[in-house]
Each structure stands twice: as C-alpha cells, then as structure tokens.
Amino acid sequence: MSLPENTTVLIVGAGPAGLTAALSLVHYGCRDFVIVDAVAEGLNASRAITIHCATVEALASIDAADGLLSHAIKGKGIRITSRTSQIFDAKFDSLKKHSAHPYTLYIPQNVTELVLGQKLQSLGVQVQRPHRVVGMKQNEKDSRITDVSFEDGQVIRARYIIGADGARSIIRTIAGIGFCDPEGPHLANNVLAQMVSADVTFEPEPVGPVTLEGHLNGTVFSGNFFFLVPFGKRFNTELTRDGKPITKSIFRVGCAVPAKNGEPPHAPPKEYIQNLIDTYGPACITSDPSLNPKPVKVDQLVWSTRFRTHSAIADRTFTRLGAAIFLVGDAAHIHSPAGGQGMNLAMRDAIFLAEAVTKHIQASAEDPDVDDTILQEFAEARHARALEIIGFTKTLLKLASLTYDSYAWWMPFSWASIRDLVLRILGGYDFVQSKVAWGLSGLGRR
C-alpha cells in the first residue's frame, strides 16, 4: 500500500503503545498522522495481560477504555501463596476512594491490540502494513523534517516521529540512542533472569481458589516465582491458533527458570510447561498425586514463549534528527514483568506524549521558531517515571527470588521464610492491603 509523501506525525509500531498514541492524537485534535507496522498482521500472541487502574483512567480520558472494559476480566486482587496455602491477599476494592476504576483488567495483549485497533478504525484511521523502517535522515530543504525511508523504497517526510517499535527499536538505533540497565550489567547475577509464559488448558479442569477468575495468583517456592491467571473461556476465540478450537477454560501460567536449569526453548513445548508446573506451581494444577489428590495435566498448549527479565532504559526518550523523535514503550524502557507494569507505563507514556506533541504543533503554528521546552519537559518527566518503575519492579523481583536456605548455621531461618511470615501477619491489616493495591495500581506514579 502506498504511503503519503508527507505527514506531521509518523508513528512506527502498532502495538499497545503505538495504537494508544494514535488514539490520543485523534482525541487531542491531530489528524495528520500515519501509523505503520513492520508485520503484515498483528502478532497473535498474549504476552502482557494486566491493565492497571491508572492506565484505565488514562484510557478513559481519551475515550478509549470502553471496549477494553467490555472484553476484559475485572481483577479483584492479587494473591500470594505457597504451593499449598495462602500467604497474602491484596484486594483492589480499597481503590474505590481514589478512582472510578478500582480494579485491574486481565486481558491478553493481542486482544488489547485488537480492541484498540478496532477503536482506531472506527475513527477512520488504518494501520499501514507491512512497512519496515530502514533509514532516517534530516531533510535537505527543511531542518525540522526527517526523511524516513522504508524497506520497499517509499519515503515519508515527517515533523514528529514516535518510535513505538519495541525493545529492538530501529528508530532508537538509527537515532543513536543508547539502551542499557541504569545500574549496569547485573543480568548474570539475577537468579530469575529468564522466564517462560504460556496459555494452557487442563484435563481434567482444576478446582480450587486459585483457579477462579478475578485474581492474579503468585506462588513463591524454593527461591522461584510462579504465576497463574485464570481466563475462563473469556478469550477462547481470540486465542485460538492454527484453527484448533478451544473448548476448555484457559489459564495463563508463567514461571522463572533458574539459570542452573539452562536456557528454555524458544517456544517451550507442552512437556516443558508441565514440568515447570509440577516443580513450582500451586498444588491444585499439578499432575503430582503426592501434592494434588485430583491430579491434572496440561491438555492443550495454546501458546508459549520465553523472555528475559532484565531492565534497560534509553539514554534519552527525545532527540532531534531534523524531526522531533520520541521513544515510547519497550523502545524506551524494558524491565521485569513483576507487578505487570511494562505495558501500563507504555500506554500512559503514549497518551501523555500525544498531548505534548499536539501542544507543540499548536505552538509551532503560532510561532514557527518555538523551542522544544514542551517536548523536553515531557521527556524528562517520563524518563524519571520509567527509572522509578524499573526500581519498583527490581524490588519485587528481589523479594520473589528469596530462597528458603538458612541464613547461617547459627540462624536457622531464611530470608524467604521471614518474608512469608511478615506477609502473613501484615496481610491481616486492611491498610497494608490498601498500600499494596495502591502501589500496583499506578495511581501514585502515573
């Protein structure tokens, strides 16, 4: 498909961040933009599943929340357990006094992208596919324009470029922006440096509190972390792959893979997922009769992947190469999935960026020589927020990775057992549950 020769704003990447940026531009009155993506169709992969309270509020502010609210499961809370008993339960209803959306939405990322894409189409905007960026250079005639070249030979001249093209961002690379962990390369020292995630069904279907819709369940065991989110049959149609119908309830499972176990397969098979469940998962979904009186096994592996839990942040999220160039989402920052903060930060960044860009466009119309103060202030604020989120997720990951090994021969306690004891005691207090819910919600770090 032919691309226009000129546009005010070019959005590169049509994941949650790119789609949200486009919706936000429309909301703030900017219609002169193009959104492109390198793949022919949106990838049918689940990946992120949580949309927290602050993000729902931000989406509602640009009239983009209703479709997600009608599709998603409204999460009641987050539950931390051992393999056989509950340790802590933080309920989200304490957020009622702070927000009209006191819940977390549980919805697979591909469904989120589908809903946001449909909303964008209803506003008359179509994602242009497949168009892969291969180069950028300052326009020879206008120093505030960048010529963006694509693999098929087409070129777009743009005044603003939003790089929402993922962790391996070509926009970031061409712009010469560095990307590293703010604390240095500590990946090798992280015992939970790699994780596996999958959508599965079971035979027979498991029973127990952690199998009911409405909670994200985190199981801590032997210095590892396993999570389980029941989807019921809510997303069976959207998660169907290869034409194979799914008739049973789907469960999202995820597990850290200790470095000593080697690198997980690129798309872990059913047997690999089953072994992780039996080794680290809650008892009620295992096939081990010594743990589960009613053993269950993985029946259908709907989707699986592996990923790293390391953190990185772009040296800067705004620069100029003629046009004003911005990075949002994974192009700007990545971190562990602990707390489900990544996609949320990306979408909020995109919404606030579109507002800043629109203000700058309006200011430029009044004064062609306007400086970049609006854009620079936005970029600095969001960079600081990303650093804060990275620190928050690292803390959560450290707590999850505590082991049950004794601290010393003269102290027969472990850091993990102390963590569990503290959580069990403090979990009985409403104000502690409220504080945890507040921290996860994003309301204090929009």
Secondary structure, DSSP 8 states (H G I E B T S, - for coil): ----SEEEEEEE--SHHHHHHHHHHHHTT---EEEE-SSSS--------EE-HHHHHHHHHTT--HHHHHHSEEE-EEEEE-SSSEEEEEEGGGGGGT-S--SEEE--HHHHHHHHHHHHHHTT---B-S--EEEEEE-SS-TT-EEEEETTS-EEEEEEEEE---TT-HHHHHHT--EE-TT-S-GGG-TT-EEEEEEEEEES---SGGGSTTEEEEEEETTEEEEEEEEETTTHHHH--TT----S-EEEEEEE--GGG----SS--HHHHHHHHHHHS-GGG-S-TTT-SS--EEEEEEEEEEEE---EEES-SEEESSSEEEE-GGGTEE---TTS-HHHHHHHHHHHHHHHHHHHHHHHHH-TT--SHHHHHHHHHHHHHHHHHHHHHHHHHHHHT---S-SBTTB---HHHHHHHHHHHHTTSHHHHHHHHHHHH-TT--
